Amino acid sequence: MKFTDGYWMFKEGTVQSNAIEVYDYQIKEKTLILYAPFKSIQTKGDTLNLGMLTIELDSPIKDVIGVKAYHHIGGLINQPQFELNKTDHEILIEEKEDCLIYTAGKAQAVIKTTKGRYELSFYYDGQLKTESLFKSLGYVETKETVYMKEELTIAHNEYVYGLGERFTPFIKNGQVVDIYNKDGGTGSEQSYKNIPFYITNQSYGIFVNTPGLVSFEVASEKVSKVQFSTEGEVLHYYFIGGQDMKEVLVHYTSLTGKPSLPPAWSFGLWLSTSFLTDYDEATVNEFIDGMLERDIPLDVFHFDCCWMDEFEWCNFKWNPKTFPNPEGMLKKIHDKGVKICVWINPYIGQKSPLFQEGMENDYLLKRPDGSIWQWDMWQAGMGLVDFTNPKATQWYLSCLEKLMDMGVDSFKTDFGERIPTDVVYYDHSDPKLMHNYYTHLYNQAVFNLLKAKKGEHEACLFARSATVGGQQFPVHWGGDCVSVYASMAESLRGGLSFTLSGFGYWSHDIGGFEDGCSPDLYKRWTQFGLLSTHSRYHGSGEYKVPWQYGEEAVAVTRQFTKLKLSLMPYLYTQAVKTHQTGIPMMRAMVLEFLEDRTTHSLDNEYMLGDQLLVAPIFQENGEVEYYLPKGIWTNILTDKEYVGGNWIKEIHDYDSLPLMAKENTILVTSENQCSAQYDYLSDVTIKLYHILPNQKLSQIIYGEDGRTGTVYVVSLENEMTIELNGFSGDNKIYYHGQEYVLSNDKITVKI
């Protein structure tokens, strides 16, 4: 929200009142409370007829400092609120001659107490990160409403990232970003997943703690500052420090929740019916059998909307005309080793038998006059389930539980963005705050049902919308993209912004959702899709089975599906690390190579885990230009080595792309390529890539059952010793084109 007219003037009808000085303060246990009037107090008379901001500093967890500023506390809305974690840790509050210092771990806030000069500076480990300078924190009155706003400085060479899954330029400097979930596709400034958290290449993050609309002016209203504002009388934000950007994400997800660990099978290939296609049981069997007959391993089959009757989304009943025996059909699919996902949303069409039931029992959202909120967008006369009502939530979940009893393993929790604000919630939640928060209650409810029915590590969604904390309910996909190369690239930008916002896993519609997909694009998007954390073929009006696009598309699908399955020991281990730390599995280059300034703007390549670099191809001629940070890199598809610190330009056929292992990589793979779910600690092939001399390296591998195995590598000038611990079966070593079979768990090779 812009409040100024250029640098010097305010917009007409806008009145700003800023914190001018710390007139008084209190220390209450671990909270520092500041009283900052709207002008400097010279006499007792100045204290009359004057507004004031109350500013509270606290620390929920180590290395994080919260700032809550409010004008009139009586207007605070208490719900909904993000669920944040807190720990008991040491806080130090120092009173100096001209400042107050609030310290939490390595994070520090310094508040000037100089008369007539309120300023707040944030430090981490002694380094200044950002500041709220004089007249930055304030209260704004407009003709329509009131706002609280803050301005934090950014350096001349500082880049801002994150703010959710955004398809606009990767670096957010110069952009206006409104945190408000909308169903706007992947080609506009709108986003399905808005997160009021940004992170910068100066290794700190700012999280604005409200589910409501937050407007960010990122070096746009004032080019040396990030301004953020919220409607109402209160503004609450957190400064999150770290030694690097990774540690910032560790601390952010410690506060808002770590990503859950998806089941191993979810990393395999998902095939969808697509959206508006004609399909029945015979079509489904044809698709699944067609994949298996062509030797393309399939882990999940997804039924999109039309598994239910038209106008009745959602009734949670299989359409009897196309699926007369759903239990028998699902059993046959399971017998082929394939999991089952079905599409749902939180809306109930008026024609659905559930609508009357929901209306009679007050399970649907109401208007202020007591009538059911309805509209015709999406489904005729549809209403929305009120997830603040425990009985409504249980009613909704009871429908899903019946599907699970039939054999459904996962749900695609679609929609959740078009949530009205002219409604009344069962628990009296503020409808403006609920617009973004609704998706959290929706996805949380479905995810918890899956956990309760399937077990802790078997729960998996395929969700489109999200807010803060939604990383606990994976997996998320990018939404409705178009079948062109530009949309493929914008999807990647969105995914990298998303994973810099606290989310660990991400997917997208291989081949694009809207419009027809060309065979060329299908094959290129297949490479990209099967080197993302999760991989699903999906579309709108056309099937996305590979043989629709020619025999070469079948071969490419087979090759890259099996490649991903062979990488599962590595990928699942990376997923476990993401679950433990909050560092995303699919990550922007700047996150892994912060010290290399060239990586700070890269958005057409990414790291898949901490050892593999992927550069998708976004041109029909197969040309790709990508950057390799310093070191020796090896393309694991060709074994060709490259010297890093350089840009590379190449042309690739459909059977290759830049898939690079950095030096000193211990890559544990498998020849088991039938499914994503197998024993990752048995019969493995350990591939070593450019091991430098005089190194002691180790790589831990996690099995789905909680067991671990470790590979140890000790390299000297002329030889290298490899030792395995915790592995079984026939294991192999692959290094510089030579394969070695381990007769026991230790081997020494010449280098």
N, C-alpha and C positions, 0 to 999 in steps of 0.2 A: 504494500500500500504506500503510494507516494503522498507525502504531506507537504512537500515544498514545491515552489515554483522557481526552479533553478537553485543555485547555491545559497542565495541571500534571503529570498522571500518565501513566505508561507503561501499555500494555496488560499484563494478567497474563501472565507467562511471557516477557516481552520485556526484554532487557537492551541498553541503548545505551551505546556507548563513543565519545566524540567527540574530535576533534582539539582539544587544549586550548591548546597553545602551539607556536611554532616553537623547538624546542630547539637545532637545528643546521640547517645548510643547505650545499649545494655548488653550484657553478656548473660545469657541464660543457659547454663550447662554447656552444651556444644553448639549453641546457636548464637550468632552475633546479630543484633538488631540495630539498624541504623535509622535515624529520623532525619529526613532530608527535605526541608521546606522548599517552596517554589521561589523564594528570594532570600538573599542574605539578611540575617537578622542583626540589626544594629541597635534597636531599642525594644523595650517590652511591647510598645505599640505595634511593632512589626509582626508580632505573633498573632494579631487579630485579623480576622477576615482573610485568612491565607490558607491555601491548600498545602499538603505535604505528602511525600511518598514515604512509606515504611518499607525498609529493605531488610530482608532476612537472609543471612548466609548460613548454610549448613553443609553437611557432607554425608550422603547416604552410604557411600563406599569409599575406600581409599583411592586417592588420586583423582577424585571427582568433587567439585565444589558447586553447590546449588545457590542460585540467587533468585529470591522471590520478592518482587516489588509490587506493592499495591497502593491504591489511592483510598478507596473505601472498602474496608474488609467485609462489611455487611452484605455486599453484593456477590460474594464468592459463591460459585456453583460447585458443589462437592462431587457431582457424578455426571457422567462416568469419568474415571481417572485411570491412567495407565497403571498397570501393576508393576511396581518397581521393587527391586531387591535392596535390602539394607543390611549392613554388617556393623558390628561394634568395633570401632577402631579409634586410635588416638587422634585427638584434635588439639591444636595449639593456637591460642588467641593471644597475640602480643599487642600491648598498648605502647606506642612510641609517641614521641613529641609531636610529630606532624602526620602520623598515619596509624592505621590499625592493620595488623597482619594476621590473616586467617590461613592456617596451614593444615592440610589433610594429605598425609603421605608426602609425595613430591610435588603436589599441586599447592599453589599459594595464591591468595588474593590479597592485594595491597590496596587499602582504601585511604585516600588523602583526607585528612581532617583539617587541612588549611582552610581558613575562613573564606567563604565565597568561591570554593573550588572543589566541588565533588568530582572525583575521578576514581575509577576502579581498574586495576591492572592485574592481569592473570599471568602467572609464571608457572613453568614446570621445570623441575630440577635446576632452578636458578636462572633459566632462560625466559625472557619476556616473550609471550605468545600473542596476546591481543589485549586491547584496552577499551574501556568505555570512557571516553574523554568527556570534557566539560560539555554539558547540555546534550549528552547522548541519550541518557535514560530519561524518559518523560511520559507525560500524560497528554493526550491529544483529544480535543473536542472538535467535532465537525457538525454540520447542520443535521446530519442523520443520527450519529451515535458517537461513542467515545472509544478510544483505543489506548493501550499501553504499547510503548515502543522502546527499543534499544538499538544502539549502533555500536558495533565492534569493529575495531580497525583491522585492516589487512595490509600486509607489506606490499611493496611495489612488485615483488616477484612471487607473490603468493597466489596459489590456485585453490579454488573451492570446488569440492566434489560432493556427490551424494544427493540428499533430499529425496530419496526414493528412486523408483524405476522411471527415469526421465529419458525421453527419446530425443530431446533437444541436444545441443552441443555438450560434450562430455564435461568440459570445464565450465562451471556455472557462472563465472565472472561475466558481468554485463547482462545477466538475465533477471527477470522478475518471475519468481516461483511462488505460486499459491498452493498451499498444502490442503488440497480438497479433492477427494476421490471422485473421478468421473470416468464414464465409459466412452473414451475418446479415441480408441485405437492406438496404434503405435507411431502415428505420423503427425502428431500435433504436440502442443505444449501441455496438453492434459495427460493425466496419469491415473492408472488403476491403483497404484501403490505409492501413496504420498507419505513420506517420513520426515518429520520436522527435525532432522539431524543432518548437519553437514560436517565434513572433515576436510582439512586442508593439508597441503604439502609441507606445512610448518609443524606438523605432528601434534595437532590438537583437534578436538571436535566440540561443537555446540549443539546441545539437544534442548529444544523448546518443549516443555512438559505440559502440553495440552492436546487433547484429541480434536479440538476445534480448528477452524481455519487459521493458519499462520501464513502471513504474507512476508516473503523474503525479497528484499532488494539487494541483490548480490553485486556490489560494485556498480550499481545501476543508477540509483538516486544520487548517491554520493560515491564516487568511484574509488575512494580509499577506505570504504567501510562496507560491512554487511549489516543492513538494517533488517530487523524482524519486528512484526507488530501483530497484536491480537486484539480483537474486539473485547471491550469490557474493562474492568477495574484492576485486573491482575495480570502480571507477566511472570512466568516461572521458567528459568532456564538453567542448564548445567554446563559448566566448563569441564571438559574431559581431557586430561593430559595423557601423554605417553612418550616413551623414548623414540618411537617411530609411529607410523600410521597403523601398523599392525597392532601395537600395544594399545593405541586409542580404541580400536575395535574390540580388543579383549576387554577393556574397561567398560565400553558402552554396552556390550552384550552381558557383562556381569551385572550391570544395572537393569537392563530391560529383558534379559533372558537369553540363554544360549540356544542356538539352533538345535533342534532335536535330531537324532540320528535316524535317517530313513532306512528302511529295510534294504538288504542287499539286492533283492529282486527288482527294486524300483529303478536301479541304475541300468537295467537292460532296456531293450527296445520296446516302446509302446506303439501299438498300431490302433488307429481310431477308425470308426465308421465314417468319420467326417460329419458335418452338421446337417445340411439340408439334402442329403443324398437319400435315394430310395434303398432301403436295406431290410432284410428279414433274416430269419435263422439260416436260410440257405446261403445268403450273401456272406454272413459272418463265418460260416464254416468254410466257404470258398476262400475267403481271405486268409484265415488261419492256416488252413491246409495248403494254400498256395505258398505261403511263406515257408512252411516246413518242407514242402516238396522241393522248393528251390534252395534248400539248405540255408535259409536265413533264420537264425535263432530269434524267437519271439518270447518275451517275458510277460507282457501285459497286453490285453485287448480291451479297448475302451468303447463303450456304447455312448454315443452322444445323444442329444435331446430326444430324438425320435424313437427311442425305446418306449416312450410313453405316447399316448394318444394326443393328437393335436388339440389345442385350446385347453389342455388339462395339465399343463406344466405348472406346478408339479402335483401329480396324484400318486406317484410312487408305485404305479401298477404297470406291469408289462402289457404292451398293446397286444390283445389276444389275436388280432388279425395277422400280425407278423411274428409273434412269439407265443404260440399256443401252449408250449410246455417249457417255461423258463427254467424250472429246476433241473429238468433233464438236459437242457441245452448247456446250462452252466456247469453241470457235472461233466459233460463231454469235453468242454473247454479245459476244465481242471485236469481231466485225464490226459490231456496233451501237454501238461506241464505249464499252462498259461494262467496267469492271474487275471482277475476281472475288475474293471473299473466302470462305474456308471456315472453319467452326468446328473447333477442336481442343481437347483438354486433355491434361494430362500423365499421365493414368491409362489403364491397359490392362485392360479387362474379361477375365475368365477365358475367356469364349467366343471372344475374338479370337484368330485364328491367331498373332498376335504374342506372346501371353502365354507360350506354351510356349517360344518362341524367347528371349524375355527372361529367363525363369526358368533355362533351360539355360546361358545365357551370363553370368549374374550381373548383368543389366542392371536388375533391379528391387530396390527396398529390401527389406532383410531384418530379421527380428527378431533379438534377441541370441542365440537358440538356433540361428540359421542358416536357419530357414525363411523363406519369402517372407511379407512383411507383406501381409495381405489383409483386406478387409471387404466388406460388401454395400451400403454406402451409395453411392448413385449408380448404380454398375454391379455386377452380381453377381460376387463374388469378385475384385474389381479389385485390381491392384497399382499401385505408383507407380514411374515411371522414376527411376533414381538419376543425377541430372545431375552429381554429383561424379565419376562414372566417365566418362572421356573416350570410351571405346568405346561406352558406353550412349548418351551424347549424340549421337555420330556415327550410331549405329544409328537413333535417333529422327529425326534430321535427314534421314537418307537416305530415310525414308518421305515426309517433307515435300518433299524435292527432286523426287521422282517426281511429286508433285502439281503442283509448279511447272512441271515439264517439260510437263505436260498443258495448262497455261495459267492456273493459280492465281496471283494477284498479291499476295495478302495473307492473313494468318491472324488469326482471332479467338482469341487465347490465353486461353481461359476457365479458371476455377478456379485452383488453386494456393494455396488458403487452408487447406483441411483437411489439414494435414500432420502426421502422427503424430510423437511424440517417443520412443516405445518401439521405435526402429529403430537399425540400424547402417549408417552410410554407407561407401561404398567408400574415401573418403579419411580416414575416422575423424573427420569433422566432428562437433562437439557437436550432437546432435539437437535440443536445446532452442534453440540459436542458429539451427539450420537451419529451424525452423518458419516464421519470417518470411522468412528468406533464400532459401528454396527458389524462391519466385516470381522472384527476381532471376536465378538461373541458368537457369530455364525461359524467361523472356522474353528474356533476353540471347542465349541460344542461337538461338532462332527469329529474332530481329531480325538477328543477325549473318549467318545464312543468307540472309535476304532481301537484305542489303547485298551479300553476295558474289555472289549470282545476278543481282540487279537493278541494283546500283549504289548509290553512297553516298546519293543523295537520292531513291531509289525505295522504300526500306524503310518499311513502315508496319504496325503491329499494331493490333488492337482488343482491348486487354487489360483484365482486371478487377482483378487483384491487383497489389500493388506494395510495395516497401520503398524505403529510401534508395538513390538512384542510378537508380531506375526511370524517372526523367524522360528518360533517354537512349534509351528504347525506346518512343516514343509510337506510338499514341494510347491513352488510357485512357477507359473509360466507367464510369458510376456504378453499374452492377449492377441488381439486381432490385427495381424500384420498383413501386408499386401505381398503378392507373389512377384516381387521385383528385387533386384540386387540392392537398391537403395533401402528397401525395407528390411532386408537381411542385415544390412549394416546398422540401421537405426535400432534394430532389435538388440544387437550386440551392445551398442552404446547404453541402451536402457538396462540391460543385464549387468553391465559393469558399474553403472551408477547404483543399481539395486544392491549389489553385493558390497559396495562401499557404504551401505546404509544399515549394516548389521545382519543381512540375510546371507545364509551360507550356500544355498543351492538355487539353481535357476534353470528354466527350460524355455522352449519356444516352439512354435508350430513349424516343423520341417517342411519346406516347400512353400510356406506362406499360407495364410488363411483365406484372404479374399482373392478373387480373380483366378484365372487359370495359370498353372505353373508350367513353364517350358521344361523339356527334358534336361537342358543344360543347367537351369537353375536348380532343378530337383537334385541333380547329382552334386552340385556344389554345396547346396544347403544340407544335403545328407552328410557330407564330410564334417561340416560345422556342427550339425546337430548331434552327431555321434561322438563328438569331442566336446560336448557340453556335459554338465553334471547329469542331467536327465534328458532323455531323447524320445520325442513323440512325433509321429507322422499324423498330421491333422489338417483339415481344410474345411471350406464352406460347402461349395456346391459340387465338388469333384472328389472321387476317391483318391487316396494317396498311397495305394499299394504300388510297389516299384515297377511291376510289369506293365502298368499303364503308360510308363514312360520309356519303354524299350528294354532290350536285354542288357544293354550296358548299365542302365540304372539298377537292374537286378544285381549285376556283378558288383557295382559300387556299394550298394546297400549291404550285400553279403560281406564284402571285404571290411567295411568300416564297423559293421556290427560285431564281427568276430574280433576285430582289432580292439574295440572297447571291452569286450568280454575278456580278452587276454590280459588287459590292463587292470582287471578288477582287484587283484591284490594291492596294487598301488592306489587305485581310486578309492576303494573301501577304507584303506588306511588314512587317506587324505580326508575322507568324510568323518572318520572318527576324530581326527585332529580338529576339524571344523566344529564338531559337536563339543569337544572339550574346551576349545579356546575362543570360538567366535570368529576366528579368521576365516574368510570365505574360501571355499574349495575352488571356485572359479573367480579369478581376481585380476584386477587391472594391473598393468605393468608397474605403475608408480608404487603400488603397494609392496611389491617384491623388490624393486630396485630404486628405492627413494634417493639413493646417493647419485644416481645417474639422471641428470636433468633432462635428457632427451626423452626419458620414459614418461615424464609428467603429463604430456599431452597425447599419448598414444591411446587410441580407442578402436583400432582395427585389428588388434592382436591381444592376447591375454595369456596368463599363466593358468594352467589346469593343475592345481596343486602347486607345490613349491619346486618341482623339478622339470616340468614339461611346459614348453611354450607352443601355442597354437596361433597360426596366422591364417584365418579363412581367406578364401579367394572370392572376390566380389566383382569379377569381370568375366564376360563371356569368352574372352581370348585366353583365359587361364593365367593372366599375368598377376603377380602379387609383388608388392614392395613392402618389406618389413624391416624392423630394426632388431638387432641382437645386442644386448648389453655386453660388457667386457667379459672375456673368457673364451674358452673353446666350446662350441656347441656342435651337437651331432643330430642330424635328421634320423630319427629312429626307423623311418621307412626305407631309407636309402643307405644309411651308414656314412653318408658324406659329412665331413667335418667342415666347420666354418669358424673363422676368427671373428669374435665379437667386437663391439665398439663401432660397428659399421651398419649401414643400410644395405640390404640385399634386394636385388630385383631378379625375379625368375619367372618362368612359365612352367606350369604344371599340367599334366594330364589329369584325368578324373581319378586315377588310382593313387595320387599323391598330393601333398600340400606341405607347407612348412610345419612339421611336428618335431620340435627340437628338444633334446635333453641337454641341460647345462652340464658343465664339467663337474667331475666328482659325483656323478649320479649313479646310485645303486637302484636300478629299476627291476622290481620283482614282478614277473609276468607268469602266465600259465598257458599251456596248450589246451586247456579245457575251455572250449568255445561253444558250448551248447546252451549255456544259461549264465546269467550274472551271479547266480547263487551256487557256490561250490566251496570246497575246502581250499582256502587261500594259502594254507601252510603245508600243502602236499604236492609233490611232483611239479615244482616250480622251476622256471628258468630265470636266472639272475643275470641281467644285462648290465655291464659296467661301461660307462661312457667317460672317456678321457680322464682317467684317474691320475691326478698329479703325483709326482714322487714325494715321498716323506709325508704321507697322510695316514691318519687313523680315522676311519670312517665307520659309521654304523647306520643301519636302516631297520627300524622296527616295522613289522607287518602284523596287522590285526585280523584275526579270524572273526566271523560273525558270532561265534559262540563265546567270545571273550578271550580265547587263547591268543598268545602272541608268539611270534618268531622273530629272531634278530639275525641280520647279516652283518658280519664284521669284516672290514677290509683294512689291511695294513700294507701300505706300499712303501718300498724302498727305492733305491735308484734303478735297480735292474730286475727286481722281482716283486711279486705281490702275493700275499696270503689272504685267502678268503675262508671264513669259518661261519658255519651255520649253527644256530641254536634254536630249537623248538620246531624245526621242520621235519617232515617225514616223507617217505616215498623216494622216487628217483629224481634227484635234483641236478640241474645243469648250470654251468657258468658260460656266459657268452661275452667275449671281449675281443675287440679288433678283428672281427670276422672269424674267430676261432672258438669252437665249442668244446667245453671240458665237462666230462661226466664225473660227478663226485662219487667215489667209492665209499667214502665216509663223510663226515661233516666238515672236513678241512682239506684245503688244497693250496699248493703254492705254484704260481705260474710265472714265467719269464715275461718281462715287459721291455 
